[in-house]
């Protein structure tokens, strides 16, 4: 440790610490007197170090190995190196000049050799070309076509080498002679074909004609095209004369004769002429396509002429479809025939691309502009079907009712749509298919409105039979799902650019609206059963009730009717979501009807209000088990979401009943109870409570004054709404009519259909009008624009109801209308 401290205090140490050294030297006040001597010693040591440094610098600068001398030596060596480099470069340039001079003669000799070789090659090719030309002339005169074909290819290949020498007169003359010989060969071969076919000597001269085709192949595509075109025109000359020059033979009635004639011609070609032509020419395909092109133009003229007739005779749609179907069968036959032929290429992709002809639509395209007549015929057929469906019974006489059955007319109509769409998709995937889609959509609307909704409007005040409602519900659900399938089917087959214009969502929503109306009609069935119980409730003297009991007598009667009818209805409803919607609407209806009858039971004393509140509790607990009557939903515990919905709907009347329980004396108590439970600032609503309690009009003034004072108080003023949604719809406390007080939108729809209290009993005959009103009311609450004004239709409002119900049922965890259970008569479009 001491050694380390001593080293750190040495002036020569790298880790010298002057502070520590000074502290050591002057560790006591008595040592201050030695400051001068210490400073002198340090200065002396510094001077010695300066002298030592200067001496070392001088020795380094002027010594025998000084850095200055080394720098001068390095500069001299660099200058010498640069001189040597320059000398090497100069010698290299001189060497290059010497080599260039030496090889110049060699390069001239190489160029001379190359030019001589090219000249010899050109002269040899010229000799070969001249010899081959002379031989070719001789072979052409003797019609030795097989040898001509090979020699002609050699002549043409040699002639291509002399294209750049045509400025030389001899070469130009030879080129013209070769071209003239090609023309003579072309004309000679064509003449041989014409003579052979004209004299019927094709079989006898088959060998010559086969070899002649080799010559035409060597002459190029223009020669091959000329020969094939002549052959096709020769073969089709009779067809054009017979079927174009004769109105009877060329009419649509004789379309089968056209195709039969060509099949015979094609068979003759395959048996007698096909072997003459090289397979890669595909003369049979060219013949077929030329026939299709000519036939298509014939049909265009025939159809235009038929449409311009002035004698009143219209084009027969059945004949048009028959001709079109026969034409498409013919096209498909050609396509299968030539698609199965082997190709010259062994490569699969090349073989697929090798055939350029496509016979699909080659003739049938002429019929497409006139398919609108067929679409019109389908429109007329559907227009005749709808009135017949309205008159048909929902269940055939020889069949029994089934909860899963649909109306037979729906199955028949669906089959008609399926066949019609499939047929049209084969005929046209363009505008005509889109036109047919619009026609089918129109009659889907009419089926929903005139047929299904018409069944719901039967039965007068009692409504249609329960089984009829179930059949309408199943049918509406059947069409709701299959309408979506129809849309998908059409989109898969229509042209891609027209796909966005295919939309059957309005029709799907219309059928959902019919399904919703069916559910409401089922609710109305329960309403009719409950009328006696509500009458008993109104006949009770609630103003003189002295004590409360477990429940009133009308409650037992009401629950007996509700449970009895629900037990009858729910087993017939196949799908759980419809059963749940029925129960939801029924609960909302009962809540609305309860409020309506409370209003009609005035005056209600405090004990009466307490009894009503207890009755409401008994009703709530019983209604929680309503879903147990549905076979698919029967379980030990009701669904939690349904229990929540029941309690939400039934507790809406609690503020009213709790307020009625408070005595009018002291008056401040009633006012405070109103502000707490009802919580609005409306004088009109407060007056309704007073009338329900039976407060005399002379006492109402004082209570209204207290109400005005307390509602402006700082404690209550900020919490109050302008008007209570529960009491505001009570426009007339003597008649009730609280159907619109339901906060749930589904209950307002039920109310609009006559399920809202005693005074507005369900009337099936007025269902259409009620649907319009209900749809407008629900649309205002749900943000759906219902049709109003003179242009409003039931279908538009059915769509609004359907849209609303699909959104409103989302809390059930399943899309409203999804087909998880298929009716027995359901059919799929793709079957």
Number of C-alpha atoms within 10 A of each C-alpha: 6 7 8 8 13 12 15 18 20 14 14 9 11 10 11 16 14 13 10 12 17 12 10 11 14 14 11 9 7 8 10 11 10 11 12 10 10 13 11 11 11 13 12 12 12 12 11 11 12 11 11 11 12 11 11 10 12 11 13 14 13 12 12 11 11 13 13 13 13 11 10 10 11 11 11 10 10 11 10 11 12 11 10 12 11 11 11 12 11 11 12 12 11 11 12 11 11 11 11 12 11 11 11 10 10 12 12 10 11 11 11 11 12 11 11 12 12 11 12 12 12 15 12 12 16 18 12 15 21 16 12 18 21 13 15 24 18 13 17 21 12 10 18 16 26 18 16 25 23 14 19 26 16 16 19 18 12 18 17 11 12 19 12 9 12 13 10 10 10 10 17 15 12 18 18 11 13 22 13 12 17 21 14 15 25 19 13 16 24 21 12 17 22 17 13 17 15 11 8 11 12 20 13 10 15 17 14 18 23 17 22 27 24 20 27 23 19 20 19 11 12 11 22 20 15 13 18 19 16 14 19 18 15 14 18 17 11 12 20 17 10 14 19 17 11 11 11 12 15 21 17 19 13 13 19 13 14 18 17 12 13 18 15 11 17 19 14 13 17 13 10 13 19 16 14 20 20 14 13 11 15 15 21 20 20 15 22 21 19 17 22 21 13 15 24 19 12 18 20 18 12 17 18 11 11 15 13 11 11 8 6 8 10 12 15 12 17 12 12 19 17 15 19 23 16 16 22 21 14 20 21 14 14 18 16 12 11 17 14 8 9 10 17 11 13 9 9 10 9 12 13 12 9 13 15 8 14 14 21 16 18 19 24 25 18 20 21 16 13 18 23 17 18 18 22 15 14 18 17 11 11 22 13 11 16 18 14 12 20 16 10 13 13 20 18 11 7 5 7 8 14 14 15 20 22 27 24 18 21 21 17 13 18 21 15 14 19 18 13 16 21 17 14 20 18 13 21 21 19 18 16 22 28 21 16 22 22 17 16 22 19 15 19 23 21 19 27 26 22 18 21 27 26 17 24 25 18 18 13 13 14 15 23 20 15 15 16 22 23 27 26 28 30 25 27 30 28 28 25 25 17 19 24 15 16 22 17 16 17 20 19 12 18 19 16 12 8 14 17 9 12 17 19 21 16 20 28 28 25 30 34 31 33 28 32 29 28 27 26 27 30 26 28 27 22 21 25 17 16 23 17 15 19 22 13 15 22 17 12 15 14 22 18 13 16 10 10 15 10 9 17 17 14 20 19 15 15 21 17 15 20 22 17 14 19 25 17 14 21 25 17 19 23 22 25 20 20 22 25 22 22 26 26 21 26 28 25 29 31 25 28 29 25 22 27 25 21 24 25 19 20 20 21 27 23 24 20 26 24 21 22 25 20 18 20 21 17 17 21 20 13 14 23 21 20 26 26 20 20 23 17 15 19 14 13 8 12 15 18 10 11 22 18 11 18 25 16 16 21 21 17 17 19 17 17 22 25 19 23 25 22 22 16 19 9 10 18 15 14 22 23 19 19 23 22 16 14 24 20 23 23 18 14 15 21 21 17 18 24 21 19 22 25 15 17 10 11 8 12 17 12 12 22 18 12 16 22 15 11 18 21 13 10 9 10 16 15 10 14 18 14 11 17 15 15 19 21 16 18 22 14 12 19 14 14 21 25 28 27 21 23 24 16 18 23 26 28 26 31 29 30 26 30 27 32 32 26 22 15 14 17 28 21 24 19 16 22 22 13 22 24 24 20 26 29 22 19 25 21 13 15 15 11 18 15 22 19 13 6 6 7 12 16 23 26 24 28 33 26 29 32 28 22 24 24 19 13 17 18 11 11 15 9 13 15 25 23 15 15 11 10 16 19 11 14 17 15 12 18 9 5
